[in-house]
Amino acid sequence: MTGRLGTPAGSPILEMARRAAERRAQGRHIVDLTLGEPDFAPPGHVIAAAREAAGRVLGYSPADGLPELRRAVRHAVERDRGLEYADAQVAVGCGAKQVVFTAFFATLRPGDEVIVPAPYWASYPAMIRLCGGLPVAVECPADSGFRITPRALRAAITERTRWVVLNAPGNPSGATYSHDELASLAEVLRRPPPSRSCPTRSTPTSATTIGSTSASRRSHRICGSGSCSSTASPRRTR
């Protein structure tokens, strides 16, 4: 590919799954923890709805999702989370990967940094690089509950930080954040970024830049949260 999109690296999760399948075909007993696939059939009412839909005339749906589905999402978020949004603020995608990639593609410029607490979903670094950004992994050890702390977050932020990705519940750790923990992280994000007079990134010992790219200085930050399948540990390739 040319232009903004480069050639992404192969998925380590898919490579592990391929090797597991090869060994299973050789008759070996393999405990495969790579792909998070359900081990149960769809519920009966879902199957019935799919059959009923298949009998109707098909056509293109709106790019941001069916209006009735977006309304249902909006009501569910208001009911379960106490958050109110207008219909125009809700969009439905094909899954977490597509939605997160689209958000990165729409907001990242060359050199923008994305802070990713590690261990992390394996696709994050490749998605960020494809959009011209620089993934910055912040190690979250077991003694912190595999959660990023306000101190570690503050140390990883630079004038180029554009995104902070919170994957909760974390995969594979299962780590979640309390209200107070999220409030502490939000307080860090409300502070101004480091001075623009610093010409280069100063990476703390707990933060690792994954890959390299040119710098375009921006001070805006977006915080996203969600849970996606599969994870990887940071590669130390400054």
C-alpha positions as CSV (number, residue, x, y, z in Angstrom):
1,M,0.0,0.0,0.0
2,T,1.1,3.6,-0.6
3,G,0.4,6.9,0.9
4,R,-0.7,7.1,4.6
5,L,-1.2,3.4,4.9
6,G,1.9,1.2,5.1
7,T,2.2,-2.6,5.3
8,P,1.2,-3.7,8.8
9,A,3.2,-6.3,10.6
10,G,1.7,-9.8,11.0
11,S,-0.5,-10.4,14.0
12,P,1.4,-12.2,16.8
13,I,-1.9,-13.7,18.0
14,L,-2.7,-15.2,14.6
15,E,0.8,-16.5,14.3
16,M,0.4,-18.2,17.7
17,A,-2.9,-19.6,16.6
18,R,-1.4,-20.9,13.4
19,R,1.3,-22.7,15.3
20,A,-1.2,-24.2,17.7
21,A,-3.3,-25.5,14.8
22,E,-0.2,-27.1,13.2
23,R,0.7,-28.9,16.4
24,R,-2.9,-30.0,17.0
25,A,-3.0,-31.5,13.5
26,Q,0.1,-33.5,14.5
27,G,-1.9,-35.1,17.2
28,R,-0.5,-33.1,20.1
29,H,-2.7,-31.9,22.9
30,I,-2.6,-28.1,22.8
31,V,-4.2,-25.6,25.2
32,D,-4.8,-22.7,22.9
33,L,-5.2,-19.3,24.6
34,T,-4.8,-17.2,21.5
35,L,-8.1,-16.3,19.9
36,G,-11.0,-15.4,22.2
37,E,-13.8,-17.3,20.5
38,P,-17.1,-18.2,22.1
39,D,-17.7,-21.9,22.8
40,F,-21.5,-21.8,22.7
41,A,-24.2,-21.4,20.1
42,P,-26.0,-18.1,19.6
43,P,-29.2,-17.7,21.8
44,G,-32.4,-19.0,20.3
45,H,-34.0,-15.5,19.9
46,V,-30.9,-14.3,18.0
47,I,-31.1,-17.2,15.6
48,A,-34.9,-16.6,15.1
49,A,-34.3,-12.9,14.4
50,A,-31.6,-13.7,11.9
51,R,-33.9,-16.1,10.0
52,E,-36.7,-13.6,10.0
53,A,-34.3,-10.9,8.7
54,A,-33.0,-13.1,5.9
55,G,-36.6,-13.4,4.5
56,R,-36.9,-9.7,4.1
57,V,-35.8,-7.5,1.2
58,L,-32.2,-6.6,1.8
59,G,-30.6,-3.2,1.2
60,Y,-27.8,-0.9,2.3
61,S,-28.1,0.4,5.9
62,P,-26.9,3.9,7.0
63,A,-23.1,4.0,7.5
64,D,-23.5,4.9,11.1
65,G,-26.1,2.2,11.8
66,L,-29.8,1.7,11.7
67,P,-31.6,4.6,13.4
68,E,-33.6,2.2,15.7
69,L,-30.4,0.4,16.7
70,R,-28.7,3.7,17.5
71,R,-31.6,4.8,19.6
72,A,-31.5,1.5,21.5
73,V,-27.8,2.0,22.1
74,R,-28.4,5.6,23.3
75,H,-31.2,4.4,25.7
76,A,-29.1,1.5,27.0
77,V,-26.1,3.8,27.8
78,E,-28.4,6.3,29.5
79,R,-30.1,3.5,31.5
80,D,-26.9,1.6,32.5
81,R,-24.3,4.4,32.6
82,G,-26.3,7.5,33.3
83,L,-24.8,9.2,30.2
84,E,-27.0,11.1,27.8
85,Y,-26.2,11.6,24.1
86,A,-28.1,12.8,21.1
87,D,-28.9,10.4,18.3
88,A,-26.3,12.2,16.1
89,Q,-23.6,11.4,18.7
90,V,-24.1,7.6,18.4
91,A,-22.7,5.4,15.7
92,V,-22.6,1.6,15.2
93,G,-19.7,-0.2,13.7
94,C,-18.7,-3.7,12.7
95,G,-16.8,-4.3,16.0
96,A,-14.3,-2.8,18.4
97,K,-11.3,-3.0,16.0
98,Q,-13.1,-1.2,13.2
99,V,-14.4,1.5,15.5
100,V,-11.1,2.1,17.2
101,F,-9.2,2.1,13.9
102,T,-11.6,4.6,12.4
103,A,-11.2,6.9,15.4
104,F,-7.4,6.7,15.1
105,F,-7.6,7.4,11.4
106,A,-9.8,10.4,11.9
107,T,-7.7,12.0,14.6
108,L,-4.0,11.0,14.4
109,R,-1.5,13.0,12.4
110,P,2.1,11.9,11.7
111,G,4.1,11.9,15.0
112,D,1.1,11.9,17.3
113,E,1.6,9.6,20.3
114,V,-0.8,7.1,21.7
115,I,-0.3,5.9,25.2
116,V,-1.2,2.2,25.6
117,P,-1.0,0.5,29.0
118,A,0.7,-2.9,28.7
119,P,-0.1,-5.7,28.5
120,Y,-2.3,-4.6,25.6
121,W,-4.5,-5.8,22.8
122,A,-2.1,-7.0,20.1
123,S,-3.6,-4.9,17.3
124,Y,-3.2,-1.5,18.9
125,P,0.4,-0.8,17.8
126,A,-0.2,-1.7,14.2
127,M,-3.4,0.3,14.0
128,I,-1.6,3.3,15.4
129,R,1.3,3.0,13.1
130,L,-1.0,2.6,10.0
131,C,-2.5,6.0,11.0
132,G,0.9,7.6,11.2
133,G,1.0,7.6,15.0
134,L,3.6,6.4,17.5
135,P,2.4,3.8,20.0
136,V,3.9,4.4,23.5
137,A,3.5,1.4,25.8
138,V,3.4,2.0,29.6
139,E,4.2,-1.1,31.6
140,C,1.6,-1.9,34.2
141,P,3.1,-4.5,36.6
142,A,1.3,-7.0,38.8
143,D,1.9,-5.0,41.9
144,S,-0.2,-2.2,40.4
145,G,-3.0,-4.7,39.5
146,F,-2.0,-4.3,35.9
147,R,-3.5,-0.9,35.9
148,I,-1.9,2.3,34.7
149,T,-1.3,4.7,37.6
150,P,-1.7,8.5,37.5
151,R,2.0,8.8,38.1
152,A,2.9,6.5,35.2
153,L,0.4,8.2,32.9
154,R,1.8,11.7,33.8
155,A,5.3,10.5,33.1
156,A,4.4,9.2,29.7
157,I,2.5,12.3,28.4
158,T,4.4,14.6,26.1
159,E,3.3,17.6,24.0
160,R,2.7,15.0,21.2
161,T,0.3,12.9,23.2
162,R,-3.0,12.6,21.3
163,W,-4.7,9.5,22.7
164,V,-4.7,7.4,25.9
165,V,-6.3,4.0,25.4
166,L,-7.9,2.3,28.4
167,N,-8.8,-1.3,27.8
168,A,-11.1,-2.3,30.7
169,P,-11.6,-5.0,31.6
170,G,-8.1,-5.6,30.5
171,N,-7.1,-8.5,28.3
172,P,-5.4,-10.8,29.5
173,S,-5.2,-9.4,33.0
174,G,-8.9,-8.7,33.5
175,A,-8.0,-5.5,35.3
176,T,-10.8,-3.0,35.9
177,Y,-10.7,0.6,37.3
178,S,-12.8,1.9,40.2
179,H,-14.5,5.3,39.9
180,D,-11.8,6.9,42.1
181,E,-9.0,5.4,39.9
182,L,-10.6,6.7,36.7
183,A,-11.2,10.1,38.3
184,S,-7.5,10.3,39.2
185,L,-6.5,9.5,35.6
186,A,-8.9,12.1,34.3
187,E,-7.3,14.7,36.6
188,V,-3.9,14.0,35.0
189,L,-5.4,14.4,31.5
190,R,-6.9,17.8,32.5
191,R,-3.5,19.2,33.2
192,P,-1.6,21.0,30.4
193,P,1.0,18.9,28.6
194,P,4.7,19.4,29.1
195,S,6.3,22.7,27.8
196,R,6.5,23.0,24.1
197,S,10.1,24.1,24.5
198,C,11.2,20.5,24.8
199,P,12.4,19.5,21.3
200,T,12.5,15.7,21.9
201,R,10.6,13.1,23.8
202,S,12.0,12.1,27.1
203,T,10.8,8.5,27.7
204,P,10.6,7.3,31.3
205,T,11.8,3.9,32.3
206,S,8.3,2.6,32.5
207,A,7.3,3.8,29.0
208,T,8.4,2.2,25.7
209,T,8.0,3.7,22.3
210,I,7.1,1.0,19.8
211,G,8.5,1.7,16.4
212,S,9.4,5.2,15.2
213,T,7.9,8.0,13.2
214,S,8.4,11.7,12.5
215,A,7.1,14.3,15.0
216,S,4.1,16.7,14.6
217,R,3.5,18.5,17.9
218,R,-0.1,18.5,19.2
219,S,-1.4,19.0,22.7
220,H,-4.9,17.6,22.3
221,R,-5.8,14.3,23.9
222,I,-8.6,11.9,23.6
223,C,-9.3,9.2,26.1
224,G,-11.1,6.0,24.9
225,S,-12.1,3.0,26.8
226,G,-13.4,-0.4,25.9
227,S,-12.5,-4.1,25.8
228,C,-11.0,-5.9,22.9
229,S,-9.7,-9.4,22.3
230,S,-6.1,-10.6,22.4
231,T,-3.0,-8.9,23.9
232,A,0.7,-8.6,23.6
233,S,3.6,-7.2,25.6
234,P,5.6,-4.2,24.5
235,R,8.5,-4.6,22.1
236,R,11.4,-2.4,23.1
237,T,12.3,-1.1,19.7
238,R,13.0,2.6,20.1
